[in-house]
Amino acid sequence: MGTPGQLVVKRYRLVRALGQGGMGMVWEGHDTLLDRVVAVKEVLVPHRLDSRQQLQMIHRTSREARTAARLNHRNIVGVFDVAEEDGRPWIIMELVPSRSLDRVIGSEGTLSVPRAATIAREVLTALSIAHTAGVVHRDVKPANILIGYDGRVVLSDFGIATSLGDPSAQRSGTVGSPGFVAPERAGGAPAAPEGDVWSLGATLFAMVAGRPPFDSSMGPLASLLTQDAEVAKAPAELRPVLAGLLAKDPAKRMGAAEARRLLDDVLSPEDAAAPSGRAGGGSRSKLLAGVVAAAVVVAGTIGGWAVLRPDGIASAGRAGAPPTGAPVPGVPSPGATPFATPAPVPSRLKLKWHDAGQGWKAAVPRGWQLSIRQNYFTWSDRTGTAYMGVEFFDAQGRVPIELMRATEDSLSSSVRKYRKIRLVKLPATREGVSKNDGMVEWESTWTGPGYHSWAVKGVPYHELQRMIVTGNRISVIDWVTTKTEWDRLKPTLDSILRLYHPPSQ
């Protein structure tokens, strides 16, 4: 077992143990190469296994870690690196302050319907992305859902996730957790997306009832009969989606699109725009009630580039909540006309330079609020009608146009009335971008709610993302406004794109 101060593969220093789970020990670590805090999962190989079984376990763990690393999305556990030392795999992940959903329920009791529906919707997005990539989670339950102190929802622990095309998906060794495993999986059926959907339904029920929808100690038939009776006792607003998600026959089980529609119908515009960590109502400055600061391992996107997310507002240089009484993005102030046309202002906003001392520089609107989380920076207009983001990650041989298409798939599947205006390669002719590098630009319109947590139900938005490759670095500029504000603020966007200085490496 590792020890504090140990340097793994001459790069990751173990700082302190955070806890031990089914796969081994989790450490807070320090990436000495990139100078950042990380989580390090030390996989402990049981001594009872013979050498052949130990080697199989190591290979399987590495394969499953690579499977998880394919899923770059803000709601999904991700992997930075997989290393091997002393004959054991070490998985390097992001470290985010959060609490698991089961702890939230245990300390706060059952959740309100809006809060439960919001969390379920975020997890549904994570599952949709994973299933589209051909990956099944296999163990969706409250303990594997992390609620960040900023409201971010992350589906964690893809430790037994598997690719649909992997023959090991047929193995019956680990099928999930009692009370949250689909009936066909308990009966020995292979892993499939429908099983994850059932587990999400059981988790949604647990959020509002404090327990799974049936007693796992009963036989299968008795359990399912009990489940039907229990669902009938659930809050009326959730009964349709629960009945669909928990359908006994996988072939008749509700799909993701219908489940999202029913969950959206449960939520008011304010609920849809609110962070999921909030218990319904109140401003964004209210974090999870009774939260004690602690670090829980979640693996989010590598920078979360896929759709840049100004979903937390903070003073410059500090991630957190706005001052009490500050306007809330996407939610009109009391007494105000929602998204009323603002008083005339200059068509090009005044800009200022933001230089983080990391080799890049961006012109940003004066007076907009800054939020920083890992490798992405977001600014938001105080009226909640315009947002800007800048984010970075390693190129690692990725093809920009393919990455942007994957981004489009992620956004278009989670919003309403999506329309692509263009997704094109741009000539790399600007300063700082060599002819051997390149740029991709994607423009679209869509209607909230959806992937962006601040997007208000029924409000149309206009968005542009530009991906810039410089050496082995990729940066993404994201610009989103309400549709009515797009033309007025377009000159500002043009200036921001023209003045941006990307990192050279």
C-alpha atoms as one frame of an Amber mdcrd trajectory, in Angstrom:
protein
   0.000   0.000   0.000   1.164   3.541  -0.756   2.490   5.961   1.864   2.246
   9.773   2.191   5.078  11.436   0.285   5.517   8.527  -2.126   6.210   9.550
  -5.725   4.341   7.357  -8.207   5.996   6.945 -11.649   8.258   9.869 -10.737
   5.369  12.312 -11.153   2.398  11.942  -8.766   3.163  12.553  -5.088   0.740
  11.035  -2.557  -0.352  13.653  -0.024  -2.968  11.985   2.180  -5.402   9.105
   2.078  -9.013  10.101   1.407 -10.680   6.734   1.785 -10.781   3.130   0.705
 -13.333   1.717  -1.723 -14.042  -1.498  -3.536 -11.104  -1.101  -5.927  -8.516
   0.147  -3.464  -7.237   3.287  -1.767  -7.912   6.829  -2.965  -5.332   9.513
  -2.266  -5.129  13.237  -2.611  -2.111  13.717  -4.808   0.018  16.357  -6.461
   0.950  16.239 -10.131   4.520  17.535  -9.951   4.748  17.968 -13.724   1.647
  20.141 -14.191   1.650  21.479 -10.596  -1.981  20.644  -9.859  -3.988  18.741
  -7.274  -5.251  15.357  -8.428  -6.874  12.235  -7.039  -4.860   9.029  -7.230
  -6.659   5.691  -7.036  -4.304   2.932  -5.903  -5.681  -0.377  -7.125  -4.991
  -3.066  -4.520  -4.607  -6.555  -5.968  -5.926  -9.227  -3.548  -3.199 -11.619
  -2.394  -5.604 -14.557  -2.629  -5.423 -14.363  -6.430  -2.789 -16.398  -8.207
  -0.333 -14.699 -10.553  -2.495 -15.297 -13.634  -5.593 -13.875 -11.940  -3.626
 -10.867 -10.666  -2.379 -10.125 -14.179  -5.931 -10.417 -15.532  -7.186  -7.996
 -12.891  -4.470  -5.463 -13.698  -5.224  -5.658 -17.412  -8.976  -5.403 -16.798
  -8.533  -2.382 -14.533  -6.389  -0.608 -17.106  -8.918  -1.411 -19.824 -11.817
  -0.086 -17.733  -9.858   3.080 -16.944  -9.290   3.625 -20.663 -13.015   3.087
 -21.205 -13.820   5.814 -18.665 -11.242   8.165 -20.198 -13.187   8.129 -23.485
 -16.089   9.938 -21.858 -15.175  13.625 -21.782 -18.204  15.340 -20.262 -18.870
  17.538 -17.242 -21.326  15.027 -15.757 -19.122  11.953 -16.208 -16.150  10.609
 -14.314 -12.990  11.002 -16.367  -9.386   9.864 -16.165  -6.238  11.955 -16.588
  -3.710   9.132 -16.646  -3.230   5.408 -15.982   0.189   4.449 -14.638   1.745
   1.193 -13.428   4.225   0.863 -10.611   5.187  -2.066  -8.385   3.033  -4.282
 -10.562  -0.155  -2.339  -9.794  -2.213   0.167 -11.770  -2.665   3.716 -10.464
  -5.521   5.792 -11.894  -5.092   9.580 -11.907  -8.288  11.638 -11.750  -9.663
  15.084 -10.917 -10.240  16.027  -7.285 -13.426  18.040  -6.695 -15.044  19.176
  -3.412 -18.386  17.352  -3.243 -20.590  14.898  -1.366 -22.073  11.676  -2.611
 -25.828  11.696  -3.122 -26.366   8.971  -0.535 -24.652  11.164   2.062 -26.786
  14.130   1.039 -29.932  12.040   1.503 -28.611  10.596   4.763 -27.874  13.990
   6.291 -30.695  16.093   4.820 -33.468  13.545   4.384 -35.554  13.114   1.258
 -35.123  15.718  -1.458 -37.719  18.029  -2.934 -39.238  16.979  -6.250 -37.523
  19.805  -8.226 -34.144  19.044  -6.724 -34.481  15.300  -7.343 -35.675  15.862
 -10.911 -32.770  18.215 -11.631 -30.199  15.705 -10.353 -31.863  12.886 -12.294
 -31.773  14.989 -15.456 -28.027  15.581 -15.067 -27.360  11.875 -14.501 -29.550
  11.074 -17.502 -27.331  13.338 -19.611 -24.252  11.470 -18.368 -25.809   8.121
 -19.239 -26.911   9.332 -22.674 -23.349  10.411 -23.485 -21.903   7.117 -22.213
 -24.438   4.971 -24.036 -23.859   6.890 -27.277 -20.155   6.060 -26.904 -21.056
   2.397 -26.394 -20.279   2.341 -22.664 -22.537   0.938 -19.926 -21.989   2.081
 -16.333 -23.478  -1.012 -14.603 -23.656   0.444 -11.084 -25.786   3.608 -11.050
 -26.797   4.366  -7.453 -26.756   7.320  -5.011 -23.289   6.411  -3.700 -21.867
   6.840  -7.203 -23.437  10.239  -7.860 -21.446  13.211  -6.568 -23.009  16.592
  -5.821 -20.404  19.333  -6.056 -20.565  22.269  -3.673 -21.146  24.407  -6.769
 -24.132  22.249  -7.771 -22.286  20.177 -10.360 -23.594  16.605 -10.677 -21.071
  13.906 -11.584 -21.694  10.231 -12.228 -18.602   8.647 -10.734 -16.986   5.249
 -10.338 -16.960   3.781 -13.803 -14.789   1.090 -12.195 -17.026  -1.672 -13.522
 -18.079   0.183 -16.659 -17.708  -1.786 -19.833 -17.865  -1.355 -23.570 -20.882
  -2.916 -25.240 -18.596  -4.728 -27.665 -16.376  -6.128 -24.909 -16.910  -9.878
 -24.314 -16.309  -9.227 -20.614 -19.641  -7.362 -20.621 -21.246 -10.785 -20.498
 -19.576 -11.776 -17.269 -21.887 -12.031 -14.294 -19.375 -11.423 -11.528 -20.419
  -7.865 -10.634 -23.889  -6.814 -11.678 -24.541  -3.778  -9.498 -25.769  -2.928
  -6.022 -28.804  -4.522  -4.317 -31.889  -2.346  -4.626 -30.513  -0.477  -7.637
 -29.847  -3.299 -10.109 -32.339  -3.899 -12.910 -34.376  -7.123 -12.629 -32.978
  -8.575 -15.859 -29.400  -7.940 -14.633 -30.183  -9.663 -11.345 -31.385 -12.584
 -13.446 -28.041 -12.843 -15.220 -28.718 -10.859 -18.397 -25.742  -9.037 -19.953
 -25.103  -5.359 -19.292 -27.120  -3.004 -21.495 -28.151   0.671 -21.464 -31.678
  -0.306 -20.369 -30.229  -1.620 -17.111 -28.598   1.746 -16.369 -31.911   3.486
 -17.099 -33.718   1.254 -14.576 -31.029   2.015 -11.965 -31.542   5.736 -12.578
 -35.263   5.261 -11.910 -34.473   3.471  -8.641 -32.113   6.301  -7.696 -34.748
   8.942  -8.464 -37.218   7.054  -6.267 -34.632   6.876  -3.473 -34.136  10.647
  -3.609 -37.790  11.316  -2.760 -38.468   8.219  -0.627 -35.150   7.716   1.162
 -34.831   4.073  -0.003 -34.926   1.944  -3.180 -38.321   1.121  -4.695 -38.315
  -2.495  -3.496 -36.844  -4.761  -0.860 -33.859  -6.538  -2.392 -34.126  -9.356
   0.170 -37.387 -10.551  -1.442 -37.659 -12.854  -4.426 -37.772 -11.221  -7.873
 -41.548 -11.433  -8.343 -42.401 -10.208  -4.853 -39.869  -7.413  -5.195 -41.378
  -6.133  -8.430 -44.930  -6.300  -7.079 -43.758  -4.275  -4.084 -42.059  -1.848
  -6.470 -45.313  -1.123  -8.329 -47.109  -0.388  -5.076 -44.287   1.869  -3.893
 -44.135   3.866  -7.133 -47.849   4.567  -6.725 -46.980   6.272  -3.424 -44.336
   8.523  -4.997 -45.063  12.235  -5.559 -47.646  12.560  -8.332 -45.377  14.710
 -10.528 -42.782  11.908 -10.704 -45.039   8.878 -11.146 -45.063   8.957 -14.988
 -41.279   9.097 -15.317 -40.754   6.553 -12.517 -43.220   4.130 -14.078 -41.430
   4.434 -17.429 -37.888   4.114 -16.065 -38.801   1.181 -13.802 -40.724  -0.828
 -16.402 -40.059  -4.542 -15.815 -39.583  -5.346 -19.506 -36.392  -3.725 -20.839
 -37.939  -3.531 -24.313 -40.775  -1.388 -22.941 -38.601   0.760 -20.697 -38.671
   4.500 -21.268 -35.944   5.991 -23.438 -33.717   8.916 -22.523 -35.510  11.475
 -24.711 -38.939  10.766 -23.195 -37.499  10.673 -19.665 -35.845  14.059 -20.210
 -39.105  15.538 -21.498 -41.026  14.322 -18.434 -38.322  15.576 -16.052 -38.314
  18.961 -17.790 -42.094  19.131 -17.419 -41.671  18.692 -13.656 -39.344  21.684
 -13.422 -40.282  25.344 -13.457 -37.955  27.734 -15.332 -36.337  28.719 -12.034
 -35.772  25.080 -11.107 -34.307  24.340 -14.528 -31.821  27.201 -14.228 -30.801
  26.410 -10.652 -27.754  24.362  -9.607 -28.833  20.853  -8.713 -27.163  21.089
  -5.325 -29.790  23.613  -4.264 -32.910  22.402  -2.482 -35.236  24.406  -4.747
 -35.828  28.156  -4.494 -33.374  30.770  -3.281 -30.374  32.320  -5.029 -27.221
  30.761  -6.405 -25.364  31.990  -3.348 -27.013  29.224  -1.324 -24.836  26.121
  -1.410 -25.789  22.731  -0.076 -27.249  23.176   3.393 -24.993  21.899   6.139
 -22.117  21.043   3.831 -18.820  20.520   5.616 -15.886  21.201   3.289 -14.372
  17.893   2.246 -12.695  16.520  -0.839 -14.433  13.662  -2.584 -12.983  12.056
  -5.647 -14.899  12.638  -8.819 -13.541  12.518 -12.289 -15.038  15.162 -14.490
 -14.156  16.064 -17.998 -10.569  16.833 -18.776 -11.197  20.539 -18.444 -14.828
  19.903 -19.377 -14.238  21.463 -22.798 -17.136  19.775 -24.593 -19.625  22.520
 -23.822 -18.140  25.420 -21.891 -20.165  26.014 -18.785 -20.626  29.392 -17.098
 -22.681  27.594 -14.457 -21.181  29.248 -11.400 -20.729  32.978 -10.819 -17.881
  34.377  -8.751 -15.797  37.425  -8.114 -12.665  37.654 -10.229 -10.180  34.909
  -9.457 -12.429  33.035  -7.044 -14.944  30.319  -7.829 -18.075  30.548  -5.724
 -21.337  32.436  -5.391 -22.137  36.079  -6.161 -22.677  38.596  -3.383 -26.089
  38.446  -1.784 -28.559  40.365  -3.887 -26.504  40.117  -7.080 -28.482  39.366
 -10.249 -28.722  35.658 -10.970 -27.927  34.442 -14.511 -31.001  33.175 -16.307
 -33.418  34.207 -13.530 -35.033  37.663 -13.745 -34.873  39.876 -10.670 -38.076
  40.184  -8.621 -40.460  42.603 -10.275 -38.482  42.719 -13.508 -39.871  41.775
 -16.890 -38.131  38.512 -17.858 -35.557  39.160 -20.558 -36.954  42.581 -21.380
 -35.052  44.505 -24.043 -32.311  46.415 -22.202 -31.746  50.121 -22.539 -29.687
  51.016 -25.607 -25.943  50.612 -25.071 -22.977  50.827 -27.425 -22.916  47.933
 -29.864 -19.345  47.071 -28.854 -18.883  46.590 -25.113 -15.799  47.972 -23.430
 -13.169  45.263 -23.059 -10.263  44.649 -20.725  -7.367  42.215 -20.891  -7.404
  39.064 -18.798  -3.916  37.602 -18.454  -3.691  34.620 -16.091   0.071  34.359
 -16.535  -0.294  30.999 -18.278   0.824  31.968 -21.769  -2.536  33.168 -23.102
  -4.451  36.421 -23.018  -8.076  37.295 -23.767 -10.062  40.489 -24.090 -13.195
  40.204 -21.923 -16.162  42.539 -21.300 -15.683  44.967 -18.441 -17.993  44.395
 -15.486 -18.722  40.754 -16.272 -18.270  38.307 -13.405 -15.501  35.724 -13.575
 -15.607  32.105 -12.419 -12.525  29.867 -12.551 -12.607  26.084 -12.287  -9.534
  24.048 -13.186  -8.613  24.889 -16.791 -11.662  26.860 -17.824 -12.612  30.465
 -17.216 -16.119  31.846 -17.620 -17.487  35.378 -17.574 -21.178  36.268 -17.350
 -23.150  39.433 -17.929 -25.031  40.457 -14.779 -28.366  40.403 -16.597 -27.987
  36.689 -17.302 -28.321  37.146 -21.065 -24.713  36.647 -22.239 -21.810  34.376
 -21.327 -18.198  33.898 -22.421 -15.837  31.022 -21.714 -12.202  30.148 -22.421
 -10.922  26.621 -21.811  -7.777  24.566 -22.430  -6.696  20.952 -22.747  -3.954
  18.876 -24.366  -4.262  18.092 -28.059  -2.907  14.523 -27.637  -3.412  13.735
 -31.320  -7.089  14.643 -31.248  -8.740  15.817 -34.479 -10.379  19.236 -33.851
 -13.264  18.831 -36.296 -14.166  15.464 -34.738 -14.013  16.927 -31.241 -16.327
  19.753 -32.245 -18.766  17.300 -33.810 -18.801  15.342 -30.560 -19.517  18.604
 -28.760 -22.410  19.236 -31.109 -23.822  15.769 -30.413 -23.627  16.432 -26.669
 -25.393  19.785 -26.813 -27.991  18.954 -29.465 -29.196  15.902 -27.548 -29.870
  17.885 -24.381 -31.610  21.056 -25.641 -34.766  21.901 -27.561 -35.144  23.250
 -31.098 -31.472  22.794 -31.918 -30.360  24.236 -35.294 -26.842  24.082 -36.649
 -25.828  27.190 -38.546 -22.350  25.980 -39.480 -19.506  23.736 -38.317 -16.407
  24.446 -40.411 -12.630  24.488 -40.450 -11.098  27.966 -40.573  -7.825  28.926
 -42.235  -5.056  29.264 -39.656  -3.876  32.701 -40.747  -4.006  34.687 -37.525
  -1.112  35.586 -35.272  -0.115  32.775 -32.918  -1.688  30.032 -35.062   0.713
  28.444 -37.531  -0.265  26.918 -40.850   0.379  23.484 -39.347  -2.172  24.073
 -36.618  -5.753  25.107 -37.170  -9.142  26.357 -36.056 -12.678  24.998 -36.106
 -15.803  27.073 -35.572 -19.314  25.920 -34.704 -22.384  28.171 -34.534 -25.892
  27.103 -33.511 -29.176  28.186 -31.968 -31.201  26.246 -29.426 -33.839  26.665
 -26.734 -33.385  25.981 -23.045 -33.295  24.207 -20.743 -30.485  21.835 -21.495
 -26.823  21.185 -20.875 -26.039  24.662 -19.545 -27.409  24.826 -16.013 -28.224
  28.531 -16.376 -30.337  28.052 -19.520 -33.961  28.999 -18.830 -36.794  26.829
 -20.100 -38.354  28.257 -23.258 -35.679  30.919 -23.853 -33.905  30.787 -27.258
 -30.090  31.079 -27.260 -27.431  31.678 -29.923 -23.981  30.148 -29.424 -20.587
  30.165 -31.120 -17.576  28.035 -30.201 -14.139  28.434 -31.756 -11.509  25.740
 -31.191  -7.891  26.800 -31.741  -4.977  24.364 -31.963  -1.524  25.739 -31.184
   1.261  23.178 -30.915   0.101  20.506 -28.470  -2.525  22.736 -26.837  -6.161
  23.301 -27.700  -8.136  26.284 -26.486 -11.846  26.885 -26.947 -13.649  30.233
 -26.880 -17.372  29.941 -26.205 -19.868  32.800 -26.621 -23.572  32.425 -25.754
 -26.301  35.060 -25.675 -30.059  35.051 -25.696 -31.210  35.116 -29.309 -32.512
  38.682 -29.011 -29.097  39.909 -27.814 -26.978  38.209 -30.475 -26.978  40.937
 -33.117 -26.431  43.719 -30.590 -23.400  41.972 -29.058 -21.941  40.495 -32.253
 -19.386  43.349 -32.645 -18.124  42.539 -29.160 -17.681  38.887 -30.095 -15.817
  39.861 -33.270 -13.381  41.936 -31.213 -12.861  39.149 -28.664 -12.092  36.597
 -31.384  -9.738  39.001 -33.162  -7.795  39.949 -30.017  -7.453  36.486 -28.427
  -3.842  35.306 -27.915  -3.793  31.470 -27.573  -1.064  29.572 -25.706   1.893
  28.752 -27.907   2.268  25.202 -26.539
